[in-house]
Amino acid sequence: MKLSELAERLGAVLEGDASLEVEQVNSLEQARVGELSFLSSERYHSILEHSQATAVLVPADFEGSASCALLRVKNPDRSFGEAALLFYAAPPVPVMGIHPSAVVADDVVLGADVSVGPNCTIEGHVKLGDGVVIGSNSIVGYGSQLGDAVYLHASVTLREFSKVGNHVIIHSGTVIGSDGFGYSVEPDGSRRKIPQIGIVVIEDDVEIGSNVSVDRARFGKTVIGRGTKIDNLVQIAHNVTIGPDSVLCGQVGIAGSTKIGAKTILAGQVGVAGHLTVGDRVIANAKTGIVTDIGEDTHVMGMPAVPKKEFQRGYFGMLKLGALRKKIRKLEKQIDSLIKK
C-alpha cells in the first residue's frame, strides 16, 4: 500500500515520499524497509532516529528528527491498531449454522446468523442473540443468555444461568460461573461447602482474556461492568462487582464481595482482599496488596497499599539507610572519643 493511500485511510498528515510502499507493521526496533511502525512515547525518540522503518506514525505535534517518512496523527497508538488491520490476513469467518458434532438442546433459542462450532454443548433454555459465535469445544450452561455479537473462542465454559451482554469477547480456557470458594467450619474443624446459587452478569462491550475464572455469586450476582477489559489469568471471586470501563491486568486476584469502581486500573498481580470498596478511577501498581478501602482518584502501590507518593518517600528513604548507618557509626566514634577525654 502506498503511503499516500495509507495516510488518507488513517486521516494522517504525511511528511515524506508519498509513493513509498508499506507491506506490514512492526516495532520501531525491528521494523525494516517496507514496514510501518509508531512512536508511543518520548522515551523511544532515540530509537526512532535510527529506525529502518519506511514510515512511522507520530503525534501531530512531534518535533524530533527521523530518518524515515512520518505520518502525523492525533493518537499514534490507536492509528497503529487501525493500520495493523489493513495488513492483517484474518482467519476465515466462522460458518453460520450448527456443526454436526455440536449438541444443542431442542428448546435453545437461536438468533440470526449464529455459528456453533465442532463439539460444542448448548444446554436447555439457552438464548443466543444475533451474530453469536461459539468456538469449538465450548459449553453454554442451562438457562444462560447471550446478547448480540458475542464471541466465545474455543474451549470456553459458561456455567448455568450466566447472562452475557452485547459485543462481548471471551477467550479460550476461561470459565464463567464456576462455584464461589465458600465453606463453613464445622465443630470438628472440617469444612462444609456453602451452596453457591447466584449468577454471573457480564455487561456490554466486555473482553475477557484466556484462562480467567469468574465465580458465580453465593447469592445475587457477580457483575463485570460495561466496557471492562480483563487480561489473562485473572481470578474474580463470588459477589464481586466491577464498575464500567475498568482494566484488570494479568494475574490479578479479587476476593469475594469486593466492589471495584469505574475506570479503575489494577496492574499485574494486584491482590484485593474481600469485602472492600475500591473507588472510581483508582490506579494500583503491579503487585500491590489492597487490604483496606481505597477512595476514588487514588494512585496506590506497595503491600499493604499506600498512596504512591508516600510509598516512594519511604522507598527512597530506605535506600539512604546504608549511608545513614555509616554516618551514625562515625558520630558514635566521635562521641566516644569526647567521653574518653
C-alpha positions as a Markdown table, in Angstrom:
| # | Residue | x | y | z |
|---|---|---|---|---|
| 1 | Met | 0.0 | 0.0 | 0.0 |
| 2 | Lys | 1.4 | 3.4 | -0.9 |
| 3 | Leu | 1.9 | 5.9 | 1.9 |
| 4 | Ser | -0.4 | 8.3 | 0.1 |
| 5 | Glu | -3.3 | 5.8 | 0.4 |
| 6 | Leu | -2.4 | 4.8 | 4.0 |
| 7 | Ala | -2.3 | 8.5 | 5.1 |
| 8 | Glu | -5.8 | 9.0 | 3.5 |
| 9 | Arg | -7.2 | 5.9 | 5.3 |
| 10 | Leu | -5.8 | 7.0 | 8.7 |
| 11 | Gly | -6.5 | 10.7 | 8.3 |
| 12 | Ala | -2.8 | 11.4 | 8.7 |
| 13 | Val | -0.6 | 14.2 | 7.6 |
| 14 | Leu | 2.2 | 12.7 | 5.5 |
| 15 | Glu | 5.7 | 14.1 | 5.6 |
| 16 | Gly | 7.9 | 12.2 | 3.0 |
| 17 | Asp | 7.7 | 10.3 | -0.3 |
| 18 | Ala | 4.0 | 9.5 | -1.0 |
| 19 | Ser | 5.0 | 6.8 | -3.5 |
| 20 | Leu | 6.7 | 4.6 | -0.9 |
| 21 | Glu | 5.2 | 1.2 | -0.3 |
| 22 | Val | 4.3 | -0.3 | 3.0 |
| 23 | Glu | 3.5 | -4.1 | 3.3 |
| 24 | Gln | 3.3 | -4.7 | 7.0 |
| 25 | Val | 3.7 | -3.3 | 10.6 |
| 26 | Asn | 6.4 | -3.8 | 13.1 |
| 27 | Ser | 8.1 | -2.3 | 16.2 |
| 28 | Leu | 10.5 | 0.6 | 16.0 |
| 29 | Glu | 13.5 | -1.6 | 16.8 |
| 30 | Gln | 12.6 | -4.4 | 14.4 |
| 31 | Ala | 11.0 | -2.5 | 11.5 |
| 32 | Arg | 12.7 | -2.7 | 8.1 |
| 33 | Val | 12.1 | -1.3 | 4.7 |
| 34 | Gly | 8.5 | -1.8 | 3.6 |
| 35 | Glu | 7.2 | -1.7 | 7.2 |
| 36 | Leu | 5.2 | 0.8 | 9.3 |
| 37 | Ser | 5.8 | 1.5 | 13.0 |
| 38 | Phe | 4.7 | 4.0 | 15.6 |
| 39 | Leu | 6.1 | 6.3 | 18.3 |
| 40 | Ser | 4.1 | 5.7 | 21.5 |
| 41 | Ser | 6.3 | 7.5 | 24.0 |
| 42 | Glu | 9.0 | 10.2 | 24.2 |
| 43 | Arg | 11.4 | 7.6 | 25.6 |
| 44 | Tyr | 11.6 | 6.0 | 22.2 |
| 45 | His | 12.8 | 9.1 | 20.4 |
| 46 | Ser | 16.4 | 7.8 | 20.1 |
| 47 | Ile | 15.2 | 4.6 | 18.5 |
| 48 | Leu | 13.1 | 6.5 | 16.0 |
| 49 | Glu | 16.2 | 8.4 | 14.9 |
| 50 | His | 17.9 | 5.2 | 13.8 |
| 51 | Ser | 14.8 | 3.1 | 12.8 |
| 52 | Gln | 14.9 | 1.5 | 9.4 |
| 53 | Ala | 11.1 | 1.6 | 9.0 |
| 54 | Thr | 9.7 | 3.1 | 5.8 |
| 55 | Ala | 7.3 | 5.2 | 7.8 |
| 56 | Val | 6.4 | 5.9 | 11.4 |
| 57 | Leu | 3.2 | 7.2 | 13.0 |
| 58 | Val | 4.0 | 10.1 | 15.3 |
| 59 | Pro | 1.9 | 12.6 | 17.4 |
| 60 | Ala | 0.6 | 15.6 | 15.5 |
| 61 | Asp | 2.9 | 17.9 | 17.5 |
| 62 | Phe | 6.1 | 15.8 | 17.2 |
| 63 | Glu | 9.2 | 17.9 | 16.8 |
| 64 | Gly | 12.0 | 15.4 | 16.8 |
| 65 | Ser | 14.2 | 14.1 | 13.9 |
| 66 | Ala | 13.7 | 10.9 | 11.9 |
| 67 | Ser | 15.3 | 9.1 | 9.0 |
| 68 | Cys | 12.0 | 7.9 | 7.5 |
| 69 | Ala | 8.7 | 9.2 | 6.4 |
| 70 | Leu | 6.4 | 10.5 | 9.1 |
| 71 | Leu | 2.6 | 10.2 | 9.4 |
| 72 | Arg | 1.3 | 12.7 | 11.9 |
| 73 | Val | -1.9 | 11.6 | 13.8 |
| 74 | Lys | -3.7 | 12.5 | 16.9 |
| 75 | Asn | -3.2 | 9.2 | 18.6 |
| 76 | Pro | -0.3 | 7.0 | 17.2 |
| 77 | Asp | -1.3 | 4.0 | 19.3 |
| 78 | Arg | -4.8 | 3.9 | 18.1 |
| 79 | Ser | -3.9 | 4.7 | 14.5 |
| 80 | Phe | -1.3 | 1.9 | 14.5 |
| 81 | Gly | -4.0 | -0.5 | 15.6 |
| 82 | Glu | -6.1 | 0.7 | 12.6 |
| 83 | Ala | -3.2 | 0.3 | 10.3 |
| 84 | Ala | -2.4 | -3.2 | 11.5 |
| 85 | Leu | -5.8 | -4.4 | 10.5 |
| 86 | Leu | -5.2 | -3.1 | 7.0 |
| 87 | Phe | -2.3 | -5.6 | 6.7 |
| 88 | Tyr | -3.8 | -8.5 | 8.7 |
| 89 | Ala | -5.0 | -11.6 | 6.9 |
| 90 | Ala | -7.8 | -12.7 | 9.2 |
| 91 | Pro | -8.8 | -16.3 | 9.5 |
| 92 | Pro | -12.0 | -17.4 | 7.7 |
| 93 | Val | -15.2 | -16.1 | 9.2 |
| 94 | Pro | -16.9 | -19.0 | 11.1 |
| 95 | Val | -19.5 | -20.7 | 9.0 |
| 96 | Met | -23.0 | -19.8 | 10.1 |
| 97 | Gly | -25.1 | -22.6 | 11.5 |
| 98 | Ile | -24.6 | -25.5 | 13.8 |
| 99 | His | -21.8 | -28.0 | 13.3 |
| 100 | Pro | -23.0 | -31.6 | 13.0 |
| 101 | Ser | -20.9 | -32.6 | 16.0 |
| 102 | Ala | -22.4 | -30.0 | 18.3 |
| 103 | Val | -25.1 | -30.9 | 20.9 |
| 104 | Val | -27.8 | -28.3 | 21.0 |
| 105 | Ala | -30.9 | -28.7 | 23.2 |
| 106 | Asp | -34.3 | -28.7 | 21.4 |
| 107 | Asp | -35.5 | -25.6 | 23.3 |
| 108 | Val | -32.5 | -23.3 | 22.6 |
| 109 | Val | -33.5 | -20.0 | 21.0 |
| 110 | Leu | -31.1 | -19.1 | 18.2 |
| 111 | Gly | -30.8 | -15.5 | 16.8 |
| 112 | Ala | -29.9 | -14.8 | 13.2 |
| 113 | Asp | -26.5 | -15.7 | 11.8 |
| 114 | Val | -25.4 | -17.8 | 14.8 |
| 115 | Ser | -22.4 | -20.1 | 14.5 |
| 116 | Val | -21.9 | -23.1 | 16.8 |
| 117 | Gly | -18.6 | -24.9 | 16.2 |
| 118 | Pro | -17.5 | -28.5 | 16.5 |
| 119 | Asn | -18.1 | -30.5 | 19.7 |
| 120 | Cys | -20.0 | -27.6 | 21.5 |
| 121 | Thr | -22.7 | -28.2 | 24.0 |
| 122 | Ile | -25.6 | -25.8 | 24.3 |
| 123 | Glu | -27.8 | -26.9 | 27.2 |
| 124 | Gly | -31.5 | -26.3 | 27.6 |
| 125 | His | -33.3 | -23.0 | 28.0 |
| 126 | Val | -30.4 | -21.1 | 26.5 |
| 127 | Lys | -30.9 | -18.0 | 24.4 |
| 128 | Leu | -28.3 | -16.8 | 21.8 |
| 129 | Gly | -28.6 | -13.4 | 20.2 |
| 130 | Asp | -27.9 | -12.4 | 16.6 |
| 131 | Gly | -24.4 | -13.0 | 15.3 |
| 132 | Val | -23.2 | -15.1 | 18.2 |
| 133 | Val | -20.1 | -17.3 | 17.6 |
| 134 | Ile | -19.5 | -20.3 | 19.9 |
| 135 | Gly | -16.0 | -21.7 | 19.3 |
| 136 | Ser | -15.2 | -25.4 | 19.2 |
| 137 | Asn | -15.4 | -27.4 | 22.4 |
| 138 | Ser | -17.2 | -24.7 | 24.3 |
| 139 | Ile | -20.1 | -25.2 | 26.7 |
| 140 | Val | -23.1 | -22.9 | 27.3 |
| 141 | Gly | -24.8 | -24.0 | 30.5 |
| 142 | Tyr | -28.5 | -24.3 | 31.2 |
| 143 | Gly | -30.6 | -21.2 | 31.2 |
| 144 | Ser | -27.8 | -18.9 | 30.1 |
| 145 | Gln | -28.5 | -15.8 | 27.9 |
| 146 | Leu | -26.1 | -14.3 | 25.4 |
| 147 | Gly | -26.7 | -10.9 | 23.7 |
| 148 | Asp | -25.9 | -10.0 | 20.1 |
| 149 | Ala | -22.4 | -10.3 | 18.5 |
| 150 | Val | -20.9 | -12.3 | 21.4 |
| 151 | Tyr | -17.8 | -14.3 | 20.5 |
| 152 | Leu | -16.8 | -17.3 | 22.7 |
| 153 | His | -13.4 | -18.6 | 21.5 |
| 154 | Ala | -12.6 | -22.3 | 21.6 |
| 155 | Ser | -13.0 | -24.1 | 24.9 |
| 156 | Val | -14.9 | -21.5 | 26.9 |
| 157 | Thr | -17.2 | -22.7 | 29.7 |
| 158 | Leu | -20.2 | -20.7 | 30.5 |
| 159 | Arg | -21.9 | -22.2 | 33.5 |
| 160 | Glu | -25.7 | -22.3 | 34.2 |
| 161 | Phe | -27.8 | -19.1 | 34.2 |
| 162 | Ser | -25.0 | -16.8 | 33.2 |
| 163 | Lys | -26.0 | -13.6 | 31.5 |
| 164 | Val | -23.8 | -12.0 | 28.8 |
| 165 | Gly | -24.5 | -8.7 | 27.2 |
| 166 | Asn | -23.8 | -7.5 | 23.6 |
| 167 | His | -20.5 | -7.4 | 21.8 |
| 168 | Val | -18.7 | -9.4 | 24.5 |
| 169 | Ile | -15.5 | -11.4 | 23.7 |
| 170 | Ile | -14.3 | -14.3 | 25.9 |
| 171 | His | -11.0 | -16.0 | 25.1 |
| 172 | Ser | -10.1 | -19.7 | 25.3 |
| 173 | Gly | -9.9 | -21.6 | 28.5 |
| 174 | Thr | -12.0 | -19.1 | 30.5 |
| 175 | Val | -14.7 | -20.3 | 32.9 |
| 176 | Ile | -17.6 | -18.1 | 33.8 |
| 177 | Gly | -19.9 | -19.0 | 36.7 |
| 178 | Ser | -17.8 | -21.6 | 38.5 |
| 179 | Asp | -18.7 | -22.1 | 42.2 |
| 180 | Gly | -17.5 | -19.5 | 44.6 |
| 181 | Phe | -15.0 | -20.6 | 47.2 |
| 182 | Gly | -17.1 | -20.8 | 50.3 |
| 183 | Tyr | -17.1 | -23.2 | 53.2 |
| 184 | Ser | -18.4 | -23.2 | 56.7 |
| 185 | Val | -16.3 | -24.5 | 59.6 |
| 186 | Glu | -17.9 | -27.4 | 61.5 |
| 187 | Pro | -17.4 | -28.0 | 65.2 |
| 188 | Asp | -14.8 | -30.8 | 64.5 |
| 189 | Gly | -12.8 | -28.4 | 62.3 |
| 190 | Ser | -13.9 | -29.8 | 59.0 |
| 191 | Arg | -15.3 | -27.6 | 56.2 |
| 192 | Arg | -18.7 | -27.9 | 54.7 |
| 193 | Lys | -19.5 | -26.5 | 51.3 |
| 194 | Ile | -21.8 | -23.5 | 51.2 |
| 195 | Pro | -24.2 | -23.6 | 48.2 |
| 196 | Gln | -23.4 | -21.1 | 45.5 |
| 197 | Ile | -26.8 | -20.3 | 43.9 |
| 198 | Gly | -26.1 | -16.9 | 42.4 |
| 199 | Ile | -25.2 | -16.0 | 38.8 |
| 200 | Val | -22.6 | -14.0 | 36.8 |
| 201 | Val | -23.6 | -11.0 | 34.8 |
| 202 | Ile | -21.3 | -9.7 | 32.1 |
| 203 | Glu | -22.4 | -6.4 | 30.6 |
| 204 | Asp | -21.9 | -5.0 | 27.1 |
| 205 | Asp | -18.5 | -4.5 | 25.4 |
| 206 | Val | -16.5 | -6.5 | 27.9 |
| 207 | Glu | -13.5 | -8.5 | 26.8 |
| 208 | Ile | -12.1 | -11.3 | 28.9 |
| 209 | Gly | -8.7 | -12.9 | 28.3 |
| 210 | Ser | -7.8 | -16.6 | 28.4 |
| 211 | Asn | -7.8 | -18.8 | 31.5 |
| 212 | Val | -9.8 | -16.4 | 33.6 |
| 213 | Ser | -12.2 | -17.6 | 36.3 |
| 214 | Val | -15.2 | -15.5 | 37.2 |
| 215 | Asp | -17.1 | -17.2 | 40.1 |
| 216 | Arg | -20.8 | -17.2 | 40.4 |
| 217 | Ala | -22.3 | -15.4 | 43.4 |
| 218 | Arg | -23.1 | -17.2 | 46.6 |
| 219 | Phe | -26.5 | -15.4 | 46.2 |
| 220 | Gly | -27.4 | -12.5 | 44.0 |
| 221 | Lys | -24.8 | -11.8 | 41.2 |
| 222 | Thr | -21.2 | -11.3 | 40.3 |
| 223 | Val | -21.0 | -8.4 | 37.9 |
| 224 | Ile | -18.5 | -7.4 | 35.3 |
| 225 | Gly | -19.3 | -3.8 | 34.3 |
| 226 | Arg | -19.8 | -2.4 | 30.8 |
| 227 | Gly | -16.6 | -1.9 | 28.8 |
| 228 | Thr | -14.3 | -3.6 | 31.3 |
| 229 | Lys | -11.2 | -5.3 | 29.9 |
| 230 | Ile | -9.7 | -8.3 | 31.7 |
| 231 | Asp | -6.3 | -9.8 | 30.9 |
| 232 | Asn | -5.3 | -13.5 | 31.1 |
| 233 | Leu | -5.1 | -15.5 | 34.3 |
| 234 | Val | -7.3 | -13.3 | 36.4 |
| 235 | Gln | -9.4 | -14.6 | 39.4 |
| 236 | Ile | -12.7 | -12.9 | 40.3 |
| 237 | Ala | -14.4 | -14.3 | 43.3 |
| 238 | His | -18.1 | -14.6 | 44.2 |
| 239 | Asn | -20.2 | -11.5 | 44.5 |
| 240 | Val | -17.5 | -9.2 | 43.2 |
| 241 | Thr | -18.8 | -6.1 | 41.4 |
| 242 | Ile | -16.5 | -4.4 | 38.8 |
| 243 | Gly | -17.6 | -0.9 | 37.6 |
| 244 | Pro | -17.7 | 0.2 | 33.9 |
| 245 | Asp | -14.5 | 0.7 | 31.8 |
| 246 | Ser | -12.1 | -0.8 | 34.3 |
| 247 | Val | -8.9 | -2.7 | 33.4 |
| 248 | Leu | -7.6 | -5.8 | 35.2 |
| 249 | Cys | -4.1 | -6.9 | 34.1 |
| 250 | Gly | -2.6 | -10.4 | 34.3 |
| 251 | Gln | -2.8 | -12.5 | 37.5 |
| 252 | Val | -5.0 | -10.0 | 39.4 |
| 253 | Gly | -6.9 | -11.7 | 42.2 |
| 254 | Ile | -10.0 | -10.2 | 43.8 |
| 255 | Ala | -11.6 | -11.8 | 46.8 |
| 256 | Gly | -15.3 | -12.2 | 47.4 |
| 257 | Ser | -17.8 | -9.4 | 47.8 |
| 258 | Thr | -15.4 | -6.6 | 46.9 |
| 259 | Lys | -16.6 | -3.6 | 44.8 |
| 260 | Ile | -14.3 | -2.1 | 42.2 |
| 261 | Gly | -15.2 | 1.3 | 40.9 |
| 262 | Ala | -15.5 | 2.6 | 37.4 |
| 263 | Lys | -12.4 | 3.3 | 35.2 |
| 264 | Thr | -10.1 | 1.7 | 37.8 |
| 265 | Ile | -6.8 | 0.0 | 36.7 |
| 266 | Leu | -5.4 | -2.9 | 38.6 |
| 267 | Ala | -1.9 | -3.7 | 37.2 |
| 268 | Gly | -0.3 | -7.2 | 37.1 |
| 269 | Gln | -0.5 | -9.4 | 40.2 |
| 270 | Val | -2.5 | -6.9 | 42.3 |
| 271 | Gly | -4.4 | -8.7 | 45.1 |
| 272 | Val | -7.5 | -7.3 | 46.6 |
| 273 | Ala | -8.9 | -8.6 | 49.9 |
| 274 | Gly | -12.6 | -9.4 | 50.4 |
| 275 | His | -15.5 | -7.2 | 51.4 |
| 276 | Leu | -13.7 | -4.0 | 50.4 |
| 277 | Thr | -14.6 | -1.0 | 48.3 |
| 278 | Val | -12.1 | 0.4 | 45.7 |
| 279 | Gly | -13.3 | 3.7 | 44.3 |
| 280 | Asp | -13.6 | 5.1 | 40.8 |
| 281 | Arg | -10.5 | 5.9 | 38.8 |
| 282 | Val | -8.1 | 4.2 | 41.2 |
| 283 | Ile | -4.7 | 3.0 | 39.9 |
| 284 | Ala | -2.9 | 0.2 | 41.7 |
| 285 | Asn | 0.7 | -0.5 | 40.6 |
| 286 | Ala | 1.9 | -4.1 | 39.9 |
| 287 | Lys | 1.9 | -6.4 | 42.9 |
| 288 | Thr | 0.0 | -4.0 | 45.1 |
| 289 | Gly | -1.8 | -5.6 | 48.1 |
| 290 | Ile | -5.1 | -3.9 | 48.8 |
| 291 | Val | -6.3 | -4.7 | 52.3 |
| 292 | Thr | -8.4 | -1.6 | 53.2 |
| 293 | Asp | -10.9 | 0.5 | 51.3 |
| 294 | Ile | -9.4 | 2.9 | 48.7 |
| 295 | Gly | -11.1 | 6.2 | 47.9 |
| 296 | Glu | -11.7 | 7.4 | 44.4 |
| 297 | Asp | -9.0 | 9.1 | 42.3 |
| 298 | Thr | -6.2 | 7.5 | 44.3 |
| 299 | His | -2.9 | 6.0 | 43.0 |
| 300 | Val | -1.6 | 3.3 | 45.3 |
| 301 | Met | 1.3 | 0.8 | 45.4 |
| 302 | Gly | 3.0 | -1.5 | 47.8 |
| 303 | Met | 2.0 | -4.1 | 50.3 |
| 304 | Pro | -0.1 | -3.0 | 52.1 |
| 305 | Ala | -1.2 | -0.4 | 49.6 |
| 306 | Val | -0.4 | 3.2 | 50.4 |
| 307 | Pro | -0.6 | 6.3 | 48.2 |
| 308 | Lys | 2.1 | 6.3 | 45.5 |
| 309 | Lys | 4.0 | 9.4 | 46.8 |
| 310 | Glu | 4.0 | 8.0 | 50.4 |
| 311 | Phe | 5.4 | 4.7 | 49.1 |
| 312 | Gln | 8.1 | 6.5 | 47.1 |
| 313 | Arg | 9.2 | 8.6 | 50.0 |
| 314 | Gly | 9.5 | 5.5 | 52.1 |
| 315 | Tyr | 11.4 | 3.6 | 49.4 |
| 316 | Phe | 13.9 | 6.4 | 48.7 |
| 317 | Gly | 14.4 | 6.8 | 52.5 |
| 318 | Met | 15.2 | 3.1 | 52.7 |
| 319 | Leu | 17.9 | 3.5 | 50.0 |
| 320 | Lys | 19.6 | 6.1 | 52.3 |
| 321 | Leu | 19.8 | 3.7 | 55.3 |
| 322 | Gly | 23.2 | 2.4 | 54.4 |
| 323 | Ala | 24.8 | 5.9 | 54.3 |
| 324 | Leu | 22.8 | 6.9 | 57.4 |
| 325 | Arg | 24.2 | 3.9 | 59.3 |
| 326 | Lys | 27.8 | 4.9 | 58.4 |
| 327 | Lys | 27.1 | 8.4 | 59.5 |
| 328 | Ile | 25.7 | 7.2 | 62.8 |
| 329 | Arg | 28.8 | 5.0 | 63.4 |
| 330 | Lys | 31.1 | 7.9 | 62.7 |
| 331 | Leu | 29.2 | 10.1 | 65.2 |
| 332 | Glu | 29.3 | 7.3 | 67.8 |
| 333 | Lys | 33.1 | 7.1 | 67.5 |
| 334 | Gln | 33.4 | 10.9 | 67.8 |
| 335 | Ile | 31.2 | 10.9 | 70.9 |
| 336 | Asp | 33.2 | 8.0 | 72.4 |
| 337 | Ser | 36.4 | 9.9 | 71.9 |
| 338 | Leu | 35.0 | 13.0 | 73.5 |
| 339 | Ile | 33.8 | 11.0 | 76.5 |
| 340 | Lys | 37.2 | 9.4 | 77.0 |
| 341 | Lys | 38.8 | 12.9 | 77.1 |
